[in-house]
């Protein structure tokens, strides 16, 4: 079994990706739980014969869903070239800065 040094850049990248995944799944769980409660509440407040399909009943799910999709893109597509290039440049810059501070 291969061991990993916590200073290894690949280890740090993997750790960061796991943190992103954990954050996204927490966000997704919150979205589902809160919107399920909202659906149940809205359903219980309907007048007899009133349709559930009104914009006010989907307001939170719609706009929070947009945020959730953005979070998913950041989480699952981190290898988009411009993001990856920016990360690599930033990592190099921070490592050079640390080296300069040591001397």
HELIX and SHEET records of a PDB file:
HELIX    1   1 UNK A    9  UNK A   44  1                                  36    
HELIX    2   2 UNK A   55  UNK A   76  1                                  22    
HELIX    3   3 UNK A   81  UNK A  102  1                                  22    
END                                                                             
